[in-house]
Amino acid sequence: MEEERIKSAFEEKDWNEIKTFDSWAVFKIVAEFVEGFEKMSRIGPCVSIFGSARTPADNSFFALAEDIAYKLTQSGYGVITGGGPGVMEAANKGAKKGGGRSVGLNIDLPHEQGANQYIDRDKLITFSHFFVRKVMFVKYAQGFIVLPGGFGTLDELFEAITLIQTEKIGKFPIILVGKNYWQGLLNWIKNVMVEKDSYINPLDMDLFSVVDTSAEAVEKINVFYSKYLLSPNF
């Protein structure tokens, strides 16, 4: 019924009616924030793991994501993912295997994606708005571990880097996994953005690190908090 009302308003160019949709949308957005804050504030220290939803179970990065998540739980961290298949499913699977907190921040899309089976049922949240979901990823994560992925993965990665670069949030570890996958992008950032055009400071390259193994990824998280004498439970 609501969709028909919206469609009719646009077809008839009823701009006053259309404006009311924007106003009412605020309440839905606020409700998503409230639900997210209430649930996520109780999860304890967690690390967000990102990567492609298209990564099959027989792919080496699927196994790597699962192992990273498992090792994180053995260090006392829970795991936050986007709740879907691929790398997300692998990470939730590893967290569940390790007996740790397994959080899924799912997104409501027309043709995808269903929540994977390894998420703790009381830690599954389904969002309608990407920007609300991204706030939860950043606000409640003590680190980002990023495996190969597409536009969505890059969006989440650069969102975090930008917020740290502009000092909108405190610094936390951002770890890219898979040197061969990321090297072309990193070369472009260094050779073009830094050296050719000076669009970013050379020190911005230190906002993230690149590793190949699960042990290296987890060590980066642990070393960061021991080095700065911080508790991961902000």
N, C-alpha and C positions, 0 to 999 in steps of 0.2 A: 504494500500500500504506500509506504513512504517513498519507495523508488519510483512508483507511478506518479506521485505528487511532484517529485523533483523533475522527472522527465517532462511532465506537462508544463511546469513553470518555465523550463528552458525553451520548449517548443513555442510557447506563447510569449516569450520574452517578458515575463512578469518579474521585473527586477526587484520590486519590493518583496515579493514572495521569496525570491532567490536569496536576498540578504538575510532573511530569517533563518535560512539553513545554516549560514555561517555563524550566527549568534548561538543557535542551539548546539552546534558542533563543539563549542567551548565546553559544555557540560560533559559531553562524552569524552573529550580529551582529558579534562580534570579527573573524571572517574577512572580513566586508565592510569593516570599518575598516582592517584590515591591507592588503587589496588596494588600497583607495582611497589610503591614505597612501603606499604604495610607488609607485604610478603617478603620483599628483598631485605628489609632492615633486620630480619631475624635469621638470615642464612649464615652469618659468620664469614670468615675470610675465604674468598673464592678467587679463582683465576678464570677469565673469559678465554675460550678457545674458539677461533674462527677458521673457516675454510669452506670449500665448495660443497654444496648440497649434492653435486653430481659425482662425487668421488665414490666409486664402487667398493664393495667390501673386499675385493681381491686386489685392490690397489695398495701399494706400499705406504702411501700417506694415510690410508685408513688405519692400518696397523700402527703406524707411528702416532697418530692422534690418540688412539686407544691407550698406548703405552705411556704417553705423556700424561694423560689424565689419571691413569692408575698411579704413576709415580707422584703426582701432585697430592693425591689423597694420602699417600704414605708420609708426606711432609706436613700433613694437617690441613691442606686446602680442600675446599670443594671446587666444583667445576660448573661454569656457566656457559651454555651454548645457545644458539638460535633455535634449538628444539627440533630441528628437522632431520632429514637423512644425511648421508655422506659423512663428511668430517664431523658434523655435529653429533650424529648418531654414534660414531666411533668414540668421541670424547665422553659422551654420557655413558656409554657402555663401559669404558675404562673406569670412570668414577664409581659406577655401580659395582663393578668387580672389586674395586679397592675398598668398598664399604664407606665411601665418602658421600658428601652432599652432591646431588646431581640435579642441576637447575636447568630448566628449558624456557627460554623466552621466545615463544612461537609467534608467527605473524600470520594473520588471516589474509590469504590470497585467493583469487578466483579459482585457480586450477591446481594449486599446491600451497602449502605443504602440510602434511599431517605430522603431529608430534610423534617422535620416536618412542619406543617402548621402555627405554632405559632411564627416563626422567622420573624423579620422585614425584608422585602424584600431587603432593602438597606444595611442590615447587615448580609447577607448570603454570605459566601465565601466557595467555594468547592475546596479542595486541592487534589493533586495527591500524595504528599509526606507526610508521617506521621511526619517526623522530622520538616518540615516547619510549619505544623499545631501546633505542640507542642510548638514551639517558640512563636507563637501567644498567646497560652493559658497562658504561663508564663509571657511574656513581658507586656501584657495588662490587667492582672488580679490583683486586690488588695487583693485577698484571694482565697483559694481553699476550696470548701466544697465537700466532697467525700462520696457518698452513696455506698451501696453494689454493686459490679460489678465483672467482670472477669479479664483476663489478661490485657486488654486495660486500665481498670481503675487502676490496680496496676502499670502499666507502667507509667501512668501520675502522680500518687501519688509519686512514688519513684524518678521520674525525678525531681519533685519539691523539695523533701526533700534533694536529693543529691546536687542540685544547691545551696540551702541555707546552707547546712552543709559545703560545700567547699568554701563558700563565693563568689560564682560566681554571685549571685544576692543577693539583700537585703532581710532580713527576712520579711515574711508576714504570716498571719495566715493560717494554714492548719488544717481543722476540719474534723474528721471522724464521720459519723453519723451512729448510730446503734451499740451499745456496744456489744451486743451478737454476731453480725456478725464479728466484728473485733477482739474480745477478744483472739481467738486462735492464730491469727497472732501476736498480741501484746505480748502474753505470750512467743511465740517462740523468738521474737526479744529480749525480756528482759532476758529470761532464757538462751538462747544459744548465741546470738550475743553479748550481753552485759556481762553477768555474767560468762558464761562458756568459751567463746573463746576471749573475749575482742576485737571483731572486730569493735565495735563502742564505743564511749564515752557514759557513762551513761547520760550525759547531752543532748545527741542527742534525747533522749526520750521526751525532752521538745520542740522539733521542731514541734510537732503536739499535738492536743487535741482530746478527744472523747466525744461525746454528744449523747443524744437520741431524743431531741425535736427540732423543728424549732426555737423556741424562744431562746434556748441555742446557737444554731448555729449562729444566727444573732447577738446575744449579744456578742459572741466571736469576731466577726468582728468589731463591734462598740467599744468594750472595747479596743481592740488592738490599734486602731487609736487614741482614746482619751488618752490612757495611754502614748503613745509615742509622743503625740502632733504632729502627722503627718496628712497631708491631704491625703485622699485616692486617690486623683488625681495626681499621681506621675508625 
